[in-house]
Amino acid sequence: MSTGTGYKRLDVRLPEEQKELIEQAAHLLGQSIRAFTVATLTRKAEEVVERFRVLRLSNHDRDLFLNALDTPPKPNERLCRASIRHNESIVH
């Protein structure tokens, strides 16, 4: 539901215990429930999006990956045949 100001409403129903916990946390930080909720949800959403956007590798895995890019294996016969079939299907 849009309020006409560029903001959208997010309604959430939750158990009383969770609401009380959120209220307590907001109070401890000196924030309104709204400010606490928006900040916390936004921070968590950014973490989730970042986790799916970035692939993090150990140094060992990074080295293996870069080595595979620098020295790819030669295509085997099966891959060569598949490539030929694919190219033929595009032309026809």
Secondary structure, 3 states (H helix, E strand, C coil): CECCCCCECCCCCCCHHHHHHHHHHHHHHCCCHHHHHHHHHHHHHHHHHHHHHCCCCCHHHHHHHHHHHHCCCCCCHHHHHHHHHHHHHHHC
